[in-house]
Amino acid sequence: MLVDLHVHTRLSSDSNAVAEDYLELAARSESRLGAICFTEHRLYPADPALDLEYEALSERFGVRIFKGIEADTEFGHLLIFGLTQEVLRRYDPEARLHKCEPLIELVHDEGGIAIPAHPFRDSGFGRRLDDLLARLGPALGAIEVLNGQNSEHENTMAETAAQKLGLTAVGGSDAHFATPKWFLTCMTELEREVRTVEELCAEILAGRARPFRLSPSY
């Protein structure tokens, strides 16, 4: 199953896309997209109307829609999935410069996963991964290795780090616009189908995921 773990809509201040734009582009392609994760910058929307819209779009296009967040920490951005009420009670999604270690541990303790995004681009995570893994252990289980907006060098450094440290490698487009340049470039391939964000977290935590690059010929 192919999942794009890193997509933004106009709910992020640096995007003008809506969810339907991405799904329409995927429908016109041969991408085999199975799920899309909307990871807005410092925003985890809790709008029932938006949830209903996502449910309708998912049924219409046959693509599962999951919500996550791209959180801001002192070292860089984290893609977080599995935000429970306890996580949201103790963590303000809209705040900046969260302390990453307690946040990663909190998310992990609640069954979710926090993934350093583009760790070698505009991020301090890359050079700290060894130390963070030593302190956090399995709470730091994955990093984004393939990012559609990275340079090849930045992706290669992330891949090397994941292999060295035994971290699960995942991929995402980091799309901010629903165009071929931005979207349907990089994804994560899961070994099993997932129906919920909880199942998505479980598969990544179990290491049953790998980065997947799409051919630009679609």
C-alpha positions as CSV (number, residue, x, y, z in Angstrom):
1,M,0.0,0.0,0.0
2,L,1.4,3.4,-1.0
3,V,0.9,6.3,1.4
4,D,2.0,9.9,1.1
5,L,2.9,10.8,4.7
6,H,3.7,14.5,4.1
7,V,1.1,16.8,2.4
8,H,-0.1,20.3,3.1
9,T,-3.3,22.1,2.2
10,R,-4.3,25.8,2.5
11,L,-4.7,25.1,6.2
12,S,-0.9,25.6,6.2
13,S,0.0,29.2,5.6
14,D,2.4,28.3,2.8
15,S,0.0,26.3,0.6
16,N,-3.0,27.2,-1.5
17,A,-4.2,23.7,-2.3
18,V,-7.3,22.0,-1.1
19,A,-7.6,18.3,-0.3
20,E,-9.7,17.6,-3.4
21,D,-7.0,19.0,-5.7
22,Y,-4.6,16.3,-4.6
23,L,-7.1,13.5,-4.9
24,E,-8.1,14.6,-8.4
25,L,-4.5,14.7,-9.5
26,A,-4.0,11.2,-8.1
27,A,-7.1,9.9,-9.9
28,R,-5.7,11.1,-13.2
29,S,-2.4,9.4,-12.6
30,E,-1.2,5.8,-12.3
31,S,0.3,6.4,-8.9
32,R,-1.7,3.7,-7.0
33,L,-2.0,6.1,-4.1
34,G,-3.8,4.2,-1.2
35,A,-3.7,6.9,1.5
36,I,-2.8,10.5,2.0
37,C,-1.8,12.2,5.2
38,F,-2.5,15.9,5.7
39,T,0.3,17.2,8.0
40,E,-0.4,20.9,8.4
41,H,2.2,23.2,9.9
42,R,1.5,23.6,13.6
43,L,-2.2,22.7,13.2
44,Y,-4.2,19.6,14.0
45,P,-7.7,20.5,12.8
46,A,-10.5,19.3,15.0
47,D,-13.4,20.5,12.9
48,P,-16.2,18.0,12.5
49,A,-17.2,19.5,9.2
50,L,-13.7,19.0,7.8
51,D,-13.8,15.4,9.0
52,L,-17.0,14.8,7.1
53,E,-15.5,16.4,4.1
54,Y,-12.5,14.1,4.3
55,E,-14.8,11.1,4.7
56,A,-16.7,12.0,1.6
57,L,-13.6,12.6,-0.4
58,S,-12.1,9.3,0.7
59,E,-15.3,7.4,-0.4
60,R,-15.4,9.3,-3.7
61,F,-11.8,8.8,-4.7
62,G,-11.1,5.5,-2.9
63,V,-8.1,6.9,-1.1
64,R,-7.9,6.9,2.7
65,I,-7.3,10.2,4.4
66,F,-5.4,10.5,7.6
67,K,-4.6,13.6,9.7
68,G,-1.3,14.3,11.3
69,I,0.7,17.4,12.0
70,E,4.1,18.9,11.2
71,A,5.1,20.1,14.6
72,D,7.8,22.7,15.3
73,T,10.6,21.8,17.8
74,E,13.9,23.3,18.8
75,F,15.7,21.0,16.4
76,G,13.3,21.0,13.5
77,H,10.1,19.6,12.3
78,L,8.4,16.4,13.4
79,L,5.7,14.6,11.5
80,I,3.3,13.3,14.2
81,F,0.6,10.7,13.8
82,G,-1.7,9.3,16.4
83,L,-2.5,12.4,18.4
84,T,-4.6,11.2,21.2
85,Q,-6.6,13.4,23.6
86,E,-3.8,13.0,26.2
87,V,-1.2,14.2,23.7
88,L,-3.4,17.2,22.8
89,R,-4.0,17.9,26.5
90,R,-0.3,18.1,27.2
91,Y,0.9,19.6,23.9
92,D,-0.2,22.8,22.1
93,P,0.0,22.1,18.4
94,E,0.2,25.7,17.5
95,A,3.2,26.5,19.7
96,R,6.7,26.8,18.3
97,L,10.0,25.3,19.5
98,H,8.7,22.4,21.5
99,K,11.2,20.4,23.4
100,C,11.5,17.4,21.0
101,E,12.5,14.6,23.4
102,P,9.5,14.8,25.8
103,L,7.2,15.3,22.8
104,I,8.5,12.2,21.0
105,E,8.3,10.1,24.2
106,L,4.7,11.3,24.9
107,V,3.5,10.5,21.4
108,H,5.2,7.0,21.6
109,D,3.7,6.3,25.0
110,E,0.3,7.0,23.5
111,G,0.8,4.6,20.6
112,G,1.7,7.2,18.0
113,I,4.9,8.0,16.2
114,A,6.9,11.2,15.7
115,I,9.1,11.2,12.7
116,P,11.9,13.8,12.1
117,A,11.0,15.4,8.7
118,H,13.7,16.2,6.2
119,P,16.4,15.8,8.9
120,F,19.3,17.1,6.8
121,R,17.4,20.1,5.3
122,D,16.7,23.1,7.4
123,S,16.9,20.9,10.5
124,G,19.1,20.2,13.4
125,F,17.8,16.6,13.8
126,G,20.3,15.1,11.3
127,R,23.5,15.7,13.3
128,R,21.7,14.8,16.6
129,L,20.1,11.5,15.6
130,D,22.8,9.3,17.3
131,D,22.4,11.1,20.6
132,L,18.6,11.2,20.4
133,L,18.4,7.5,19.6
134,A,20.7,6.7,22.6
135,R,18.3,8.6,24.9
136,L,15.0,7.8,23.3
137,G,15.4,4.3,22.2
138,P,12.4,2.8,20.4
139,A,10.5,6.1,20.8
140,L,12.6,7.3,17.9
141,G,11.7,4.6,15.4
142,A,11.7,6.3,12.0
143,I,13.0,9.2,10.0
144,E,11.9,10.7,6.7
145,V,14.5,9.5,4.2
146,L,12.9,10.4,0.9
147,N,11.4,13.9,0.7
148,G,10.2,15.2,-2.6
149,Q,11.5,18.7,-1.9
150,N,15.0,17.6,-0.8
151,S,18.1,17.6,-2.8
152,E,19.5,14.2,-3.7
153,H,22.3,14.8,-1.3
154,E,19.9,15.6,1.6
155,N,18.0,12.4,0.9
156,T,21.1,10.3,0.6
157,M,22.4,11.6,4.0
158,A,19.1,10.7,5.6
159,E,19.1,7.2,4.0
160,T,22.7,6.6,5.3
161,A,21.7,7.7,8.8
162,A,18.7,5.4,8.8
163,Q,20.7,2.4,7.8
164,K,23.5,3.2,10.3
165,L,21.1,3.6,13.2
166,G,18.6,0.9,12.3
167,L,15.7,3.4,11.9
168,T,12.7,2.7,9.7
169,A,13.0,4.8,6.6
170,V,9.8,6.5,5.2
171,G,9.1,8.9,2.4
172,G,6.7,11.8,1.5
173,S,6.2,14.4,-1.1
174,D,6.2,17.4,1.2
175,A,3.6,18.8,-1.2
176,H,2.4,22.3,-0.8
177,F,0.8,22.5,-4.3
178,A,-1.3,20.0,-6.3
179,T,1.1,19.9,-9.3
180,P,3.3,17.1,-10.6
181,K,6.4,19.0,-9.5
182,W,5.2,18.8,-5.9
183,F,2.9,15.8,-5.5
184,L,3.1,12.1,-6.3
185,T,6.9,12.2,-6.2
186,C,7.8,10.3,-3.0
187,M,5.7,8.0,-0.8
188,T,6.0,5.3,1.8
189,E,5.2,1.7,0.8
190,L,3.6,-0.4,3.6
191,E,3.7,-4.1,3.6
192,R,0.0,-4.3,4.8
193,E,-3.1,-2.4,4.1
194,V,-4.1,0.1,6.8
195,R,-7.5,1.6,7.5
196,T,-6.9,3.9,10.4
197,V,-4.1,6.2,11.6
198,E,-3.6,3.8,14.5
199,E,-2.9,1.0,12.0
200,L,-0.6,3.3,10.1
201,C,1.4,4.0,13.3
202,A,1.6,0.3,14.1
203,E,3.0,-0.6,10.7
204,I,5.7,2.1,10.8
205,L,6.6,1.2,14.4
206,A,6.9,-2.4,13.4
207,G,9.3,-1.5,10.6
208,R,7.0,-2.7,7.8
209,A,7.5,0.4,5.7
210,R,10.0,1.7,3.2
211,P,10.5,4.8,1.1
212,F,9.1,4.7,-2.5
213,R,10.0,7.0,-5.3
214,L,7.5,7.4,-8.2
215,S,8.5,7.6,-11.8
216,P,8.0,11.1,-13.1
217,S,6.5,9.7,-16.3
218,Y,3.0,9.4,-14.8
